[in-house]
Amino acid sequence: MINSLLHTSIEYLKGVGPKRADVLKSELNIFRYRDLLNHFPFRYVDRTQTILIKNILESTDNVQLLVKIIDVKELGQPRKKRLVVTASDESGSIQLVWFRGVKWLKSAVKVGEYYVVFGKPTVYGNRINFNHPEIELEEKNKNKAGSLQPVYHSTEKLAAFGLHSKGLENLMRNLLPQVMNVIPLTLSKRIEQKNNFPNVNSAYSNIHFPQDKIALQKSILRLKYEELFFLQLGMTRQKINTRKKSKGYIFNKVGNNFNDFFNNHLPFELTNAQKRVVKEIRKDLGSGMHMNRLLQGDVGSGKTLVAVLTILLAIDNGFQACLMAPTEILANQHFKTILNFLKPLGIKISLLTGSVKKADRKVIHESLENGSLNILVGTHALIEDKVKFKNLGISIIDEQHRFGVAQRAKLWKKNNFPPHVLVMTATPIPRTLAMTFYGDLEVSVIDELPPGRKPINTIHRFDSSRLKVFQFIEDEIKKGHQVYIVYPLIEESEKLDYKDLMDGYESIVRRFPLPHYKVSIVHGKMKPEAKDYEMSQFVKGQTQIMVATTVIEVGVDVPNASLMIIESAEKFGLSQLHQLRGRVGRGAEKSYCILMSGYKLSKEAKIRLETMVRTNDGFEISEQDLKIRGPGDVMGTQQSGVLDFKLANLARDGQLVQLAKIDVDELLNMDPHLSSSDNQSINTELLRQIKLKPNWSNIS
């Protein structure tokens, strides 16, 4: 009975029928009673007060009137028809105008009847008008309980069928009495009581037609929690099942290489955050389970050093290690850094990228297979079929979001037994997103910078200050420092952006001419070898200024660069601005980032630039980015089906995310299989949702 009623086709609901059903399906994906039940209001209006026409001011927001219909006229040509209704009360008259749904409204609105009208007034030709107001017979309006009236999302096409917000509200009033006692239980009684939630019937009743504001808030809280709870429950169970199934190599020895490096060759003392993360990794590697861990840390937080210590654990236990980076520049950088770290230990390390010559490749392949090569660093060249390891124990993937799932999976298949996996990212991920999304990954965070790292001084300047900025560039170069100047590259207007880049380059070269200054240029239209040459000239200090598009966002490490200038900074997202800023501040000198922009800035652009000037904290920036852009944009998951929350918002509901996670962990500790009678409702709802969201297990 329960399921069959909620699964009833929407056309059988009173007030729908076949034609309205078709438009509900196409516009709102409402196919069945359950879908309509979950089409929640997006705001509520207090409809207890009406005012007189004479008290309407042009600046007034939405108002409610009680008026008598005096006249109904259909005006205009067939394709441009409008319905003009004259209405009045004791203090004056108004005009109500509709350009859509004219035919239906003309037959529905009766002269001489009293109606409650709700909408925003405007003044046109010395007369007060309401365009597309909500309108309802006074008698119908009197019968409604509660002071908060729901407002539902609709569309132009729906409105043409009378299914504007008011029409949808009427359908909901027809639906709720039928389903009110057959909505299935979802949470257990224990969780409802623990969190002081209303029961599921009360929650649905009060979210559509609230008794009062307190009942509404409690209902929204419960239904938001449900969305977050079941998403996390599905992911956490998946993680537990994956860990049970996947056995891993046991690294039970902390040997000579690790101890020698740690005690005698560390370039600087580890931060407390690095020590904590190394402990978490060591625990994983000694557990007998397959490690699948995400290491996130801001630019310069010391992720590479943690990776080196992890690699040494593998080598001490008789295994090989590999590190894969998304670009040749980044792979080269990692290779040199690790080589310098491990030089005193005599550990053998090689670099494999697309540029490595065939003869050198052959040597690498042979030494990998016979086990004499301990560490291989490279690009996606590592996943070629010819690359075979003798006993790969750990795969480390840097900037993992830049590799496809299939590419990462190839690394895991390099052995008969899958190696442990450590994926690293310098893109800070908000805590709520990390908790929600990384279902298959344990998450480690390096949330402090090594001592001695100075915060980058960030300044916002308008285009009118360009001459002063040029002078500042000159001053930095005179100190022996180098400068980045970055231009946006937006695909939709690539030609325009290319022009901006070239114009900027020419003005820089005019202001900083040869032979006193040398300027490099890098952009996406250049051939790879030309790009690599220009990059290498800057890295070696042969050129003082690098003019580039965002290709330098990740992976260029030039400690001598002290100034980053970002042109048209308002066109960049927060995380990209933060990544670009992270290209400077890598040496001992004070570093600067100048954000250049025009005077016309959107509200969001102002927030982004103010955030960058205020803080260097990548996690604070990522939280702000989440608030501005929403979780789908931040994570690149808009099409995944994971984020089809009706109510919950990961940017605003961080505390609720954490509460749901605590409750999920507690539940699975008490009843891992959800087999107790109290948890049957949870198990049933979880199975229903898993059928709708089969991608839970693939999120990481």
C-alpha positions as semicolon CSV with decimal commas, in nm:
position;residue;x (nm);y (nm);z (nm)
1;M;0,000;0,000;0,000
2;I;0,272;0,246;0,106
3;N;0,496;0,205;-0,196
4;S;0,214;0,161;-0,445
5;L;0,052;0,493;-0,348
6;L;0,374;0,695;-0,360
7;H;0,457;0,530;-0,693
8;T;0,122;0,630;-0,846
9;S;0,164;0,814;-1,176
10;I;0,118;1,189;-1,127
11;E;-0,157;1,214;-1,392
12;Y;-0,400;1,038;-1,154
13;L;-0,373;1,313;-0,891
14;K;-0,681;1,536;-0,877
15;G;-0,611;1,850;-1,082
16;V;-0,341;1,698;-1,306
17;G;-0,458;1,475;-1,594
18;P;-0,251;1,366;-1,899
19;K;-0,157;1,711;-2,040
20;R;-0,044;1,863;-1,712
21;A;0,133;1,535;-1,627
22;D;0,341;1,563;-1,945
23;V;0,455;1,915;-1,864
24;L;0,530;1,825;-1,498
25;K;0,747;1,539;-1,622
26;S;0,937;1,745;-1,880
27;E;0,984;2,061;-1,671
28;L;1,033;1,933;-1,314
29;N;1,097;1,558;-1,348
30;I;0,778;1,493;-1,150
31;F;0,657;1,149;-1,262
32;R;0,497;1,006;-0,948
33;Y;0,335;1,116;-0,624
34;R;0,671;1,080;-0,444
35;D;0,836;1,327;-0,684
36;L;0,571;1,593;-0,618
37;L;0,594;1,533;-0,242
38;N;0,965;1,612;-0,266
39;H;0,918;1,929;-0,469
40;F;0,972;2,161;-0,174
41;P;0,893;2,534;-0,148
42;F;1,198;2,757;-0,191
43;R;1,056;3,038;0,024
44;Y;0,752;3,129;0,233
45;V;0,541;3,443;0,248
46;D;0,351;3,573;0,550
47;R;-0,002;3,607;0,408
48;T;-0,196;3,708;0,718
49;Q;-0,187;4,082;0,642
50;T;-0,367;4,268;0,361
51;I;-0,331;4,639;0,287
52;L;-0,546;4,898;0,111
53;I;-0,463;5,010;-0,242
54;K;-0,410;5,369;-0,125
55;N;-0,126;5,251;0,104
56;I;0,079;5,095;-0,179
57;L;0,401;5,280;-0,249
58;E;0,603;5,229;-0,568
59;S;0,903;5,110;-0,363
60;T;0,694;4,854;-0,173
61;D;0,805;4,493;-0,197
62;N;0,543;4,217;-0,241
63;V;0,204;4,310;-0,094
64;Q;-0,128;4,133;-0,039
65;L;-0,465;4,293;-0,124
66;L;-0,830;4,194;-0,095
67;V;-1,002;4,330;-0,409
68;K;-1,319;4,298;-0,615
69;I;-1,284;4,227;-0,989
70;I;-1,442;4,510;-1,191
71;D;-1,342;4,426;-1,550
72;V;-1,158;4,153;-1,749
73;K;-1,017;4,235;-2,099
74;E;-0,807;4,043;-2,349
75;L;-0,593;4,291;-2,546
76;G;-0,329;4,281;-2,821
77;Q;-0,258;4,076;-3,133
78;P;-0,287;3,694;-3,128
79;R;0,084;3,633;-3,065
80;K;0,113;3,924;-2,820
81;K;-0,207;3,890;-2,622
82;R;-0,231;4,006;-2,263
83;L;-0,502;3,983;-2,002
84;V;-0,578;4,313;-1,825
85;V;-0,797;4,289;-1,513
86;T;-0,923;4,597;-1,327
87;A;-0,980;4,546;-0,954
88;S;-1,067;4,777;-0,665
89;D;-1,120;4,811;-0,292
90;E;-1,272;5,094;-0,088
91;S;-0,962;5,312;-0,138
92;G;-0,889;5,289;-0,511
93;S;-0,830;5,067;-0,816
94;I;-0,541;4,876;-0,976
95;Q;-0,467;4,682;-1,293
96;L;-0,352;4,320;-1,294
97;V;-0,170;4,215;-1,612
98;W;-0,075;3,869;-1,741
99;F;0,117;3,794;-2,061
100;R;0,118;3,416;-2,010
101;G;-0,162;3,171;-1,944
102;V;-0,409;3,429;-2,082
103;K;-0,671;3,182;-2,205
104;W;-0,683;2,983;-1,880
105;L;-0,689;3,292;-1,657
106;K;-0,962;3,463;-1,861
107;S;-1,197;3,172;-1,794
108;A;-1,092;3,145;-1,426
109;V;-1,121;3,509;-1,308
110;K;-1,485;3,616;-1,252
111;V;-1,615;3,976;-1,252
112;G;-1,787;4,073;-0,926
113;E;-1,599;3,815;-0,711
114;Y;-1,357;3,904;-0,430
115;Y;-0,998;3,780;-0,469
116;V;-0,682;3,783;-0,263
117;V;-0,404;3,924;-0,485
118;F;-0,035;3,893;-0,403
119;G;0,256;4,042;-0,599
120;K;0,499;4,329;-0,649
121;P;0,344;4,662;-0,751
122;T;0,484;4,892;-1,021
123;V;0,364;5,230;-1,147
124;Y;0,288;5,260;-1,519
125;G;0,124;5,569;-1,666
126;N;0,028;5,709;-1,323
127;R;-0,151;5,384;-1,243
128;I;-0,054;5,098;-1,009
129;N;0,001;4,771;-1,194
130;F;0,077;4,416;-1,089
131;N;0,246;4,198;-1,351
132;H;0,172;3,826;-1,312
133;P;0,045;3,844;-0,952
134;E;-0,081;3,540;-0,764
135;I;-0,461;3,547;-0,740
136;E;-0,709;3,332;-0,548
137;L;-1,078;3,350;-0,451
138;E;-1,122;3,497;-0,104
139;E;-1,324;3,196;0,015
140;K;-1,049;2,950;-0,082
141;N;-0,787;3,163;0,090
142;K;-0,988;3,180;0,414
143;N;-0,987;2,801;0,447
144;K;-0,608;2,774;0,466
145;A;-0,439;2,700;0,796
146;G;-0,111;2,862;0,892
147;S;0,026;3,204;0,818
148;L;0,324;3,103;0,602
149;Q;0,229;3,039;0,241
150;P;0,469;2,824;0,034
151;V;0,627;2,949;-0,290
152;Y;0,729;2,678;-0,538
153;H;0,970;2,688;-0,830
154;S;0,781;2,683;-1,159
155;T;0,859;2,759;-1,524
156;E;0,703;2,960;-1,806
157;K;0,576;2,641;-1,969
158;L;0,417;2,520;-1,644
159;A;0,256;2,860;-1,586
160;A;0,091;2,835;-1,929
161;F;-0,093;2,528;-1,792
162;G;-0,189;2,710;-1,471
163;L;0,094;2,543;-1,280
164;H;0,263;2,854;-1,146
165;S;0,350;2,846;-0,776
166;K;-0,017;2,877;-0,676
167;G;-0,118;2,594;-0,909
168;L;0,152;2,369;-0,766
169;E;0,040;2,461;-0,415
170;N;-0,313;2,348;-0,502
171;L;-0,181;2,013;-0,628
172;M;0,015;1,972;-0,303
173;R;-0,304;2,036;-0,104
174;N;-0,469;1,755;-0,300
175;L;-0,174;1,520;-0,251
176;L;-0,084;1,558;0,117
177;P;-0,408;1,422;0,274
178;Q;-0,379;1,108;0,059
179;V;-0,018;1,023;0,148
180;M;0,010;1,169;0,497
181;N;-0,013;0,836;0,679
182;V;0,169;0,622;0,424
183;I;0,503;0,807;0,393
184;P;0,760;0,537;0,482
185;L;0,978;0,573;0,792
186;T;1,337;0,660;0,704
187;L;1,528;0,724;1,026
188;S;1,525;0,509;1,337
189;K;1,336;0,616;1,648
190;R;1,672;0,640;1,829
191;I;1,814;0,895;1,580
192;E;1,488;1,095;1,577
193;Q;1,487;1,119;1,956
194;K;1,861;1,186;1,986
195;N;1,836;1,485;1,751
196;N;1,489;1,600;1,860
197;F;1,356;1,562;1,504
198;P;0,983;1,567;1,420
199;N;0,849;1,241;1,275
200;V;0,850;1,204;0,897
201;N;0,476;1,283;0,852
202;S;0,503;1,600;1,056
203;A;0,818;1,704;0,866
204;Y;0,649;1,673;0,525
205;S;0,329;1,841;0,644
206;N;0,512;2,139;0,792
207;I;0,760;2,192;0,514
208;H;0,474;2,239;0,266
209;F;0,220;2,409;0,492
210;P;0,391;2,524;0,814
211;Q;0,195;2,569;1,135
212;D;0,453;2,830;1,239
213;K;0,817;2,924;1,187
214;I;0,951;2,689;1,456
215;A;0,772;2,387;1,304
216;L;0,906;2,487;0,962
217;Q;1,267;2,514;1,084
218;K;1,252;2,174;1,257
219;S;1,107;2,010;0,946
220;I;1,369;2,159;0,712
221;L;1,646;2,052;0,953
222;R;1,522;1,693;0,965
223;L;1,485;1,659;0,587
224;K;1,824;1,821;0,519
225;Y;1,983;1,585;0,770
226;E;1,825;1,286;0,594
227;E;1,984;1,381;0,262
228;L;2,328;1,413;0,420
229;F;2,286;1,109;0,644
230;F;2,199;0,866;0,362
231;L;2,470;0,997;0,130
232;Q;2,732;0,947;0,401
233;L;2,588;0,613;0,512
234;G;2,616;0,476;0,158
235;M;2,972;0,599;0,122
236;T;3,091;0,486;0,463
237;R;2,956;0,134;0,410
238;Q;3,123;0,127;0,070
239;K;3,453;0,228;0,231
240;I;3,422;-0,042;0,499
241;N;3,339;-0,309;0,240
242;T;3,626;-0,201;0,015
243;R;3,873;-0,212;0,302
244;K;3,756;-0,559;0,406
245;K;3,798;-0,693;0,054
246;S;4,130;-0,529;-0,033
247;K;4,431;-0,668;0,146
248;G;4,755;-0,469;0,127
249;Y;5,127;-0,527;0,163
250;I;5,237;-0,500;0,525
251;F;5,523;-0,252;0,580
252;N;5,606;-0,353;0,937
253;K;5,968;-0,236;0,940
254;V;6,105;0,114;0,995
255;G;6,453;0,046;0,855
256;N;6,794;0,205;0,802
257;N;6,698;0,433;0,513
258;F;6,404;0,590;0,697
259;N;6,595;0,629;1,024
260;D;6,914;0,761;0,860
261;F;6,721;1,021;0,661
262;F;6,494;1,117;0,950
263;N;6,777;1,152;1,204
264;N;7,058;1,290;0,987
265;H;6,935;1,443;0,661
266;L;6,600;1,613;0,718
267;P;6,631;1,961;0,558
268;F;6,417;2,108;0,838
269;E;6,225;1,978;1,136
270;L;5,882;1,839;1,053
271;T;5,580;2,044;1,154
272;N;5,333;1,886;1,395
273;A;5,091;1,846;1,103
274;Q;5,352;1,656;0,899
275;K;5,430;1,430;1,198
276;R;5,058;1,355;1,242
277;V;5,016;1,269;0,872
278;V;5,325;1,043;0,868
279;K;5,180;0,855;1,169
280;E;4,846;0,810;0,987
281;I;5,027;0,674;0,680
282;R;5,247;0,439;0,888
283;K;4,938;0,303;1,062
284;D;4,775;0,230;0,724
285;L;5,087;0,064;0,583
286;G;5,119;-0,166;0,882
287;S;4,751;-0,265;0,900
288;G;4,745;-0,535;0,632
289;M;4,472;-0,339;0,453
290;H;4,520;-0,161;0,122
291;M;4,599;0,208;0,180
292;N;4,396;0,452;-0,026
293;R;4,470;0,793;0,129
294;L;4,429;1,152;0,014
295;L;4,695;1,394;0,137
296;Q;4,589;1,755;0,105
297;G;4,797;2,051;0,202
298;D;4,840;2,406;0,090
299;V;5,114;2,517;-0,150
300;G;5,446;2,489;0,037
301;S;5,311;2,287;0,330
302;G;5,563;2,005;0,281
303;K;5,366;1,728;0,107
304;T;5,671;1,617;-0,095
305;L;5,872;1,553;0,222
306;V;5,587;1,336;0,357
307;A;5,588;1,150;0,022
308;V;5,965;1,090;0,054
309;L;5,925;0,943;0,405
310;T;5,647;0,715;0,272
311;I;5,871;0,603;-0,015
312;L;6,151;0,520;0,232
313;L;5,913;0,299;0,433
314;A;5,840;0,106;0,112
315;I;6,210;0,068;0,024
316;D;6,298;-0,044;0,378
317;N;6,040;-0,320;0,342
318;G;6,184;-0,441;0,010
319;F;5,946;-0,263;-0,228
320;Q;5,972;-0,012;-0,512
321;A;5,787;0,320;-0,530
322;C;5,662;0,548;-0,804
323;L;5,539;0,907;-0,816
324;M;5,323;1,028;-1,106
325;A;5,274;1,399;-1,183
326;P;5,046;1,558;-1,446
327;T;5,312;1,761;-1,635
328;E;5,678;1,718;-1,734
329;I;5,770;2,035;-1,544
330;L;5,614;1,906;-1,223
331;A;5,764;1,558;-1,273
332;N;6,110;1,713;-1,327
333;Q;6,066;1,925;-1,018
334;H;5,969;1,624;-0,802
335;F;6,260;1,423;-0,946
336;K;6,517;1,692;-0,858
337;T;6,368;1,750;-0,511
338;I;6,363;1,378;-0,422
339;L;6,711;1,327;-0,573
340;N;6,851;1,605;-0,352
341;F;6,675;1,468;-0,044
342;L;6,801;1,111;-0,094
343;K;7,148;1,173;-0,240
344;P;7,328;1,084;0,087
345;L;7,147;0,745;0,101
346;G;7,257;0,612;-0,238
347;I;6,903;0,516;-0,336
348;K;6,852;0,470;-0,709
349;I;6,592;0,699;-0,867
350;S;6,502;0,763;-1,235
351;L;6,279;1,001;-1,431
352;L;6,044;0,879;-1,706
353;T;5,862;1,134;-1,923
354;G;5,776;1,168;-2,291
355;S;6,111;1,345;-2,348
356;V;6,329;1,055;-2,226
357;K;6,530;0,899;-2,512
358;K;6,462;0,544;-2,625
359;A;6,800;0,410;-2,508
360;D;6,751;0,559;-2,162
361;R;6,398;0,418;-2,147
362;K;6,533;0,071;-2,213
363;V;6,772;0,097;-1,917
364;I;6,487;0,221;-1,694
365;H;6,258;-0,066;-1,801
366;E;6,526;-0,327;-1,732
367;S;6,629;-0,189;-1,392
368;L;6,261;-0,164;-1,291
369;E;6,199;-0,528;-1,376
370;N;6,512;-0,661;-1,207
371;G;6,442;-0,452;-0,895
372;S;6,765;-0,248;-0,896
373;L;6,570;0,078;-0,949
374;N;6,405;0,188;-0,624
375;I;6,201;0,491;-0,729
376;L;6,050;0,596;-1,061
377;V;5,920;0,952;-1,101
378;G;5,733;1,054;-1,414
379;T;5,427;1,166;-1,603
380;H;5,154;0,942;-1,747
381;A;5,446;0,769;-1,927
382;L;5,451;0,556;-1,608
383;I;5,125;0,385;-1,702
384;E;5,245;0,261;-2,043
385;D;5,220;-0,119;-2,079
386;K;5,598;-0,150;-2,128
387;V;5,662;-0,014;-1,778
388;K;5,675;-0,317;-1,546
389;F;5,789;-0,321;-1,182
390;K;5,942;-0,611;-0,994
391;N;5,752;-0,530;-0,673
392;L;5,576;-0,194;-0,666
393;G;5,471;-0,125;-0,307
394;I;5,344;0,235;-0,319
395;S;5,201;0,458;-0,594
396;I;5,197;0,831;-0,522
397;I;4,990;1,052;-0,749
398;D;5,031;1,430;-0,736
399;E;4,745;1,666;-0,827
400;Q;4,533;1,351;-0,862
401;H;4,226;1,535;-0,998
402;R;4,420;1,598;-1,321
403;F;4,431;1,227;-1,402
404;G;4,132;1,028;-1,518
405;V;4,009;0,731;-1,316
406;A;4,123;0,491;-1,589
407;Q;4,473;0,639;-1,585
408;R;4,502;0,602;-1,208
409;A;4,367;0,247;-1,221
410;K;4,644;0,146;-1,466
411;L;4,903;0,227;-1,200
412;W;4,727;0,002;-0,952
413;K;4,746;-0,289;-1,196
414;K;5,124;-0,278;-1,232
415;N;5,149;-0,566;-0,982
416;N;4,963;-0,891;-0,928
417;F;4,881;-0,739;-0,590
418;P;4,770;-0,371;-0,588
419;P;5,024;-0,127;-0,440
420;H;4,927;0,115;-0,164
421;V;4,802;0,448;-0,300
422;L;4,872;0,800;-0,175
423;V;4,713;1,080;-0,376
424;M;4,820;1,438;-0,312
425;T;4,663;1,772;-0,390
426;A;4,760;2,133;-0,324
427;T;4,402;2,242;-0,393
428;P;4,248;2,279;-0,047
429;I;3,915;2,100;-0,024
430;P;3,661;2,229;0,228
431;R;3,616;1,996;0,525
432;T;3,248;1,940;0,451
433;L;3,326;1,836;0,091
434;A;3,613;1,610;0,193
435;M;3,387;1,437;0,448
436;T;3,108;1,401;0,194
437;F;3,290;1,314;-0,126
438;Y;3,593;1,103;-0,055
439;G;3,398;0,787;0,016
440;D;3,682;0,550;-0,075
441;L;3,967;0,758;0,059
442;E;4,095;0,829;0,406
443;V;4,184;1,199;0,426
444;S;4,500;1,349;0,578
445;V;4,551;1,724;0,603
446;I;4,872;1,925;0,646
447;D;4,724;2,242;0,789
448;E;5,035;2,436;0,892
449;L;5,328;2,578;0,698
450;P;5,695;2,506;0,782
451;P;5,865;2,769;1,004
452;G;6,023;3,056;0,814
453;R;5,762;3,066;0,536
454;K;5,642;3,425;0,515
455;P;5,282;3,505;0,418
456;I;5,251;3,661;0,074
457;N;5,146;4,026;0,083
458;T;4,843;4,051;-0,149
459;I;4,723;4,383;-0,290
460;H;4,432;4,476;-0,516
461;R;4,504;4,752;-0,772
462;F;4,283;4,900;-1,043
463;D;4,407;4,940;-1,401
464;S;4,463;5,313;-1,341
465;S;4,755;5,222;-1,109
466;R;4,948;5,040;-1,385
467;L;5,242;5,287;-1,394
468;K;5,299;5,243;-1,020
469;V;5,283;4,864;-1,064
470;F;5,544;4,884;-1,345
471;Q;5,770;5,079;-1,110
472;F;5,725;4,810;-0,844
473;I;5,823;4,542;-1,099
474;E;6,139;4,738;-1,177
475;D;6,223;4,771;-0,806
476;E;6,189;4,392;-0,753
477;I;6,405;4,312;-1,056
478;K;6,673;4,555;-0,929
479;K;6,682;4,347;-0,609
480;G;6,765;4,045;-0,827
481;H;6,415;3,893;-0,810
482;Q;6,188;3,756;-1,085
483;V;5,828;3,836;-1,173
484;Y;5,523;3,649;-1,308
485;I;5,252;3,834;-1,503
486;V;4,952;3,609;-1,567
487;Y;4,658;3,663;-1,803
488;P;4,329;3,471;-1,800
489;L;4,243;3,228;-2,074
490;I;3,872;3,164;-2,104
491;E;3,783;2,917;-2,380
492;E;3,467;3,099;-2,485
493;S;3,669;3,405;-2,584
494;E;4,006;3,256;-2,665
495;K;4,079;3,503;-2,947
496;L;4,008;3,800;-2,722
497;D;4,220;3,656;-2,440
498;Y;4,505;3,581;-2,681
499;K;4,490;3,942;-2,797
500;D;4,496;4,063;-2,433
501;L;4,800;3,843;-2,365
502;M;4,991;3,966;-2,672
503;D;4,901;4,331;-2,607
504;G;5,016;4,290;-2,248
505;Y;5,339;4,123;-2,361
506;E;5,416;4,405;-2,605
507;S;5,357;4,673;-2,340
508;I;5,582;4,485;-2,095
509;V;5,860;4,452;-2,356
510;R;5,832;4,827;-2,436
511;R;5,857;4,917;-2,066
512;F;6,132;4,659;-1,994
513;P;6,343;4,651;-2,313
514;L;6,650;4,449;-2,409
515;P;6,935;4,428;-2,322
516;H;6,862;4,532;-1,962
517;Y;6,560;4,301;-1,928
518;K;6,463;3,965;-2,074
519;V;6,097;3,858;-2,094
520;S;5,962;3,503;-2,146
521;I;5,615;3,428;-2,280
522;V;5,416;3,105;-2,238
523;H;5,063;3,029;-2,362
524;G;4,852;2,735;-2,475
525;K;4,898;2,794;-2,850
526;M;5,274;2,736;-2,833
527;K;5,433;2,403;-2,926
528;P;5,535;2,199;-2,618
529;E;5,908;2,228;-2,690
530;A;5,884;2,610;-2,725
531;K;5,684;2,628;-2,404
532;D;5,935;2,408;-2,217
533;Y;6,224;2,623;-2,346
534;E;6,065;2,947;-2,225
535;M;5,980;2,789;-1,889
536;S;6,332;2,655;-1,843
537;Q;6,482;2,999;-1,923
538;F;6,278;3,149;-1,641
539;V;6,351;2,861;-1,401
540;K;6,727;2,905;-1,467
541;G;6,703;3,282;-1,408
542;Q;6,792;3,370;-1,769
543;T;6,475;3,582;-1,796
544;Q;6,342;3,815;-1,528
545;I;5,976;3,836;-1,631
546;M;5,742;3,552;-1,726
547;V;5,428;3,663;-1,915
548;A;5,191;3,367;-1,924
549;T;4,840;3,230;-1,920
550;T;4,734;2,997;-1,641
551;V;4,959;2,716;-1,770
552;I;5,195;2,808;-1,485
553;E;4,926;2,751;-1,222
554;V;5,069;2,418;-1,105
555;G;5,422;2,293;-1,086
556;V;5,668;2,577;-1,145
557;D;5,903;2,620;-0,852
558;V;6,121;2,930;-0,879
559;P;6,234;3,037;-0,529
560;N;6,376;3,360;-0,676
561;A;6,033;3,475;-0,801
562;S;5,898;3,730;-0,552
563;L;5,614;3,900;-0,740
564;M;5,298;3,759;-0,900
565;I;5,080;4,000;-1,099
566;I;4,741;3,862;-1,205
567;E;4,575;4,061;-1,483
568;S;4,192;4,077;-1,501
569;A;4,192;3,906;-1,162
570;E;3,812;3,936;-1,148
571;K;3,789;3,669;-1,422
572;F;3,955;3,403;-1,205
573;G;3,797;3,175;-0,947
574;L;3,921;3,185;-0,588
575;S;4,102;2,851;-0,593
576;Q;4,281;2,947;-0,916
577;L;4,389;3,283;-0,771
578;H;4,521;3,101;-0,465
579;Q;4,711;2,846;-0,677
580;L;4,866;3,124;-0,886
581;R;4,969;3,319;-0,576
582;G;5,139;3,002;-0,451
583;R;5,395;3,026;-0,732
584;V;5,575;3,298;-0,529
585;G;5,681;3,300;-0,165
586;R;5,900;2,993;-0,212
587;G;6,226;3,160;-0,117
588;A;6,350;3,349;0,188
589;E;6,257;3,695;0,054
590;K;5,931;3,883;0,111
591;S;5,687;3,810;-0,174
592;Y;5,392;3,995;-0,321
593;C;5,082;3,924;-0,527
594;I;4,909;4,213;-0,709
595;L;4,553;4,156;-0,831
596;M;4,479;4,389;-1,124
597;S;4,119;4,462;-1,223
598;G;3,887;4,714;-1,388
599;Y;3,646;4,928;-1,184
600;K;3,334;4,735;-1,287
601;L;3,324;4,439;-1,051
602;S;3,037;4,204;-0,974
603;K;2,947;4,140;-0,611
604;E;3,108;3,794;-0,630
605;A;3,427;3,932;-0,789
606;K;3,457;4,186;-0,505
607;I;3,419;3,907;-0,247
608;R;3,687;3,697;-0,422
609;L;3,939;3,981;-0,438
610;E;3,869;4,093;-0,078
611;T;3,914;3,731;0,040
612;M;4,251;3,702;-0,136
613;V;4,374;4,031;0,016
614;R;4,254;3,928;0,364
615;T;4,395;3,576;0,399
616;N;4,665;3,334;0,282
617;D;4,484;3,035;0,438
618;G;4,394;2,794;0,156
619;F;4,126;2,621;0,363
620;E;3,952;2,948;0,449
621;I;3,969;3,039;0,080
622;S;3,823;2,702;-0,021
623;E;3,532;2,747;0,222
624;Q;3,460;3,091;0,072
625;D;3,488;2,941;-0,277
626;L;3,232;2,679;-0,177
627;K;2,990;2,951;-0,061
628;I;3,026;3,145;-0,386
629;R;3,033;2,866;-0,643
630;G;2,853;2,576;-0,482
631;P;2,988;2,224;-0,429
632;G;2,928;2,098;-0,782
633;D;3,150;2,361;-0,939
634;V;3,423;2,324;-0,678
635;M;3,442;1,947;-0,716
636;G;3,360;1,925;-1,087
637;T;3,065;1,695;-1,015
638;Q;2,769;1,887;-1,150
639;Q;2,671;1,599;-1,379
640;S;2,748;1,314;-1,144
641;G;2,409;1,285;-0,978
642;V;2,576;1,298;-0,637
643;L;2,468;1,651;-0,558
644;D;2,098;1,642;-0,636
645;F;2,011;1,760;-0,286
646;K;1,663;1,910;-0,261
647;L;1,738;2,103;0,058
648;A;2,089;2,050;0,195
649;N;2,365;2,290;0,097
650;L;2,722;2,185;0,169
651;A;2,836;2,548;0,181
652;R;2,592;2,642;0,457
653;D;2,523;2,314;0,635
654;G;2,871;2,219;0,753
655;Q;2,759;2,147;1,110
656;L;2,480;1,923;0,985
657;V;2,729;1,735;0,764
658;Q;2,941;1,669;1,073
659;L;2,641;1,565;1,283
660;A;2,530;1,320;1,012
661;K;2,884;1,177;0,990
662;I;2,903;1,127;1,369
663;D;2,563;0,954;1,366
664;V;2,658;0,731;1,071
665;D;2,982;0,619;1,240
666;E;2,797;0,554;1,567
667;L;2,523;0,358;1,388
668;L;2,766;0,134;1,198
669;N;2,967;0,066;1,515
670;M;2,648;-0,049;1,691
671;D;2,486;-0,231;1,397
672;P;2,724;-0,277;1,099
673;H;2,471;-0,474;0,891
674;L;2,168;-0,258;0,985
675;S;1,993;-0,579;1,089
676;S;1,823;-0,468;1,414
677;S;1,447;-0,405;1,405
678;D;1,495;-0,037;1,495
679;N;1,721;0,012;1,189
680;Q;1,501;-0,165;0,931
681;S;1,362;0,166;0,809
682;I;1,717;0,299;0,755
683;N;1,821;-0,015;0,566
684;T;1,513;-0,003;0,341
685;E;1,568;0,365;0,254
686;L;1,940;0,311;0,194
687;L;1,871;0,029;-0,052
688;R;1,615;0,245;-0,231
689;Q;1,863;0,532;-0,265
690;I;2,152;0,309;-0,375
691;K;1,937;0,197;-0,669
692;L;1,896;0,564;-0,763
693;K;2,265;0,653;-0,709
694;P;2,486;0,367;-0,827
695;N;2,788;0,597;-0,849
696;W;2,845;0,624;-0,472
697;S;3,130;0,377;-0,486
698;N;3,308;0,563;-0,765
699;I;3,317;0,911;-0,620
700;S;3,679;0,913;-0,516
